[in-house]
Amino acid sequence: MEYSPYDPWAEIYDAVYSYVRSDIPFYAQQAMESGGPVLELGVGTGRIAIPTAQLGIDVVGIDSSSAMLSKAREKLRSLREGAGSVELVHADMRDFDLRDANGAQRQFPLVTIPFRGFLALMTVEDQISALDSVRRHLSPGGRLAFNIFVPDPNMAFEQSDVARHLNDVTDPVTGKSYVLNQQSRYDTHDQTVGIRMMIEELDDDNSVARKTYRDYTLRYCHRWEMHHLLVMRGFEIDDLLGDFDRSEFNADSTEMIWVARKR
């Protein structure tokens, strides 16, 4: 597989997103309820797969970025004795085919796509292909769990040339401090948002030691668009939540957390 646009993220990803933790207990609980093994799409550096394995659940994670998978393999050394296994596969969520030693299709009681990974699919054709691949790999009655953000109706008016402060973070491994700023360019015609993350690494005196940029693009989905995609590809909706505390989706929700079952 060729270069992935997420390869440049590998070295900085865990530091930048160290503040994102509320989804880990949710996906871990989904995994425990399923009994495992779990298939995670967009496994990245193992941010969710490794804590899930620490609970004794076997995880198979796929990602299109070889650099992200390399970072995940480094982190696997921290798995405690008796933890579940983590198998990492370099593959594309749009079209993957996992087989066992006898050549039979591997199936899982749970497939997850955490942290808005579904929005990396840039066309309807890609979305359909990914959902079909998921369905092939689900056991009868198996579930798909994933989250995406709720599009803000005011986003078209956001100034794309203005950076907004996103967060201040500290790398839990190195102790380095970072200031995160973000620019977003919305295209409401194509339903895409191009994001530039500006990452300032701070010295001990809080002066900027280094500034780096990371870009990525997402294609957002509206509620009923996502509902229709799932139903059309052979899923029934088990739940739509508005937060990782399992509260129901409502008009004030900023996240859509979908749990859908294979029909």
N, C-alpha and C positions, 0 to 999 in steps of 0.2 A: 504494500500500500504506500502511496506517495505521501509527500509532506502534508501535514495537517495544520490548519490555521491556529490550532490550539497548542502546537508544539512549543511556541515561545512562552507559553504560560507556565510550563512545568516547574521551573525553578522558583517562581514567585507565587504560585497559586495558593499554597497552603498558608502563606503569610497574609496574602491579600484577603482571603476569605476565612480567616481564623475566627471572625465574628459571627459567621453563619453556623449556628449549632442547633437551632430549635427544631430542624428537620430530622436530626439524627435519631432521637428517641422514637419519633413517629415511624420511620422506616424500619428501625430495629424491631419495634413492636409488630409491625406488619410481618416481618420475617419470622418472629417467634410464633405468631398465630398460624403461619403457613406450615411451620415445621421444617421448612427448607427442603432441598437447596433452593437458593434464590439466584435469579439471573438479573444482574444490574446492567443497564445500558448507560453508556457515558460514565464509566466507573472512575475515570480520571486518576487522581493520585490515591484513591482508596479512602477518601474522606468519610464515606458512609460504609463501604464494604468492610473495612478493617474493624470498626467498632461492632458491626453486626457479627463478624466472625468471632470476636472476643466473647460473644454470648453463646458460642457453640454451634452456630449455624454455618453450614457450608455455603460459599458464595462463588458464583462464576461472574466475572465482570468483563465486559467488552468495551473497547474504546478505539477510536480511529487515530489517536495520537500515540505514537510509539514513545515519545518523550514523557508524556504523562504516565504511561504504563511503567516506564523505567523508574520513575519516582515512586510509584506505588510498590514496585518490587523491593526498593530500598526500605520502605516503611514496613514491609511484611516481616522484617527481622524482629519487630517489636511484639509480634503475636505471642501470647502466653502459651505455655504448655497446656494442651487440652482444648485449645480454641478450635473453632471450625476452620476448614481450609479456605483459601482464596485462590481461585484459578483465574489467571488474567489472559485474555484473548485479544489480539490485535484484529479488529473487525469493524465494519461499518454498520450502524444500527439500521440503515435502510435495507440491507440485504445481507443477512448473516445466516449461516447454516451450521449448527453445532450437532455433531454426531458422536455416538458412543463408540467403543472399541469394535462393536459388531456392525457399525455402519448405520445403526438406527437413529432416528431423530431424537435428540435429547429434549426432554420436556421438564417443566418446572411448575410447582404450585403457585409461584409468585414471580412476576417480572416487575422491576421498578425502573423508573427513569427520573431520578431525583434532580433537584435544583434546576428546573426549567430546561432540562436537556432536550425535551421534545421540540422546543422552540428553535433549536439549531437546524431543524429541517426546513429548508427554504422554499419548497414548493408543495402543492397539494399532492403531487405524484410521490414525492419523498415521504410525506406523512402517511399516505396510504400504504406504501411499500413497507415502511417501518412497522405499522400496525399489523400488517399481514405477517411479517416476520415474527412479531411478538406472539400472535395468535398460534402460529405453527409450533412455537416452543412452549406453549402453556399446556399443562395437563388438563384433562376434562374438568371444567368448572374452576380452573385456575384463575387467578386475579392479576390484573395490571394496576399498579399504583404509581402515580406521578403527579407533579405539581407544575403549574404555569402561573404567570402573573395575570392579574386582571387589567386589561387595557384601560388607561385613564382617558376619559373623553376630552380632557383639557390638554392632552399631550401634543396635539397638533400646534398648539400655540406656544410651546416651550421653545425658548431661543436656543438653537443648536450651537451657536458660537459661544455660549456662556457655560463655563464649568461650574458645577455645584459640588459642594463638599459632601462626600459620601460617608466617610468614617475615618477614625484614627485607630490604627491597629498595632499590635506588637506581635512579632513572630514568636510563637510559643517555643520554638527550638533554639533560635539564635538570640532572642531578646531584642532584636533590632526593631526600631519604631518606624512606622510609615504613616504618611498622610495620603488619603485617597480622595481624588477629585474625579468627576465624571462629566463628559459631554455626551448628549444624546441627540441623534438626528432622526426624526420620525418621518416616515413616508406612509401616509394614510391610504394612498392609492394601492400600494403593494403590500400593506400591512407589515412593514419592516421597521426596525429601529437599529441604526448603526451606533455603536457605543465606543467611545474612546476613554479608557481608564488612564488617568495620570497618577503615577505612583512616585511619591517623594520619600526617599529614604533619609532619615534624620541622623545627624551626628549626636554625640553626647550633650552638646550645648543646644540642641534642637535646631541647628542650622541644616539646610538641605545639602546632603552629601552627594546625592545622585537622584536624577529624575529619569524615569522610564515611562514608556507608553505601551499600552496593549489595546488592540482593536478587536472587536467582534461584532457580528450582526445576528439579530434574531428576527424570526417571523412570528408575530404574536397571533393569538387566536381568541376569538370571543366565545362566550359561554355556549351558546346554542350551536355555533360552528363546531366546537369541540364535541359536544353531545352528538351531533349528527355524524361526525367522522367515526366516532366509536361505534354507534349503532349500525352504521353502514358497513363496517368491517367485522361485524359478528360479535360485538360485545353488548352486554346489558349493564346499565349503571347501577352499581351497588350503593355508592355514596358520592356526594359532592360536598366537601368541607371547605370552610373559609379560613381555617388556621390549623396549625399543627397540634393545638390542644384539642382537636377533634370537634370544635364548634362548627355548627352548620353554616353553609355559605349564605350570605345575605348581601343586601345592597351596599354595605360598608366594607365588605371584604376586599382585600388587596391581593389575595392569592386564591387560586382554584386548585384544590387537592382532589384529584379524581381517583376513585377506586372502581374499576370495571371488571366484570366477570366474563370469561369466555362462554359464549352460548354453544 
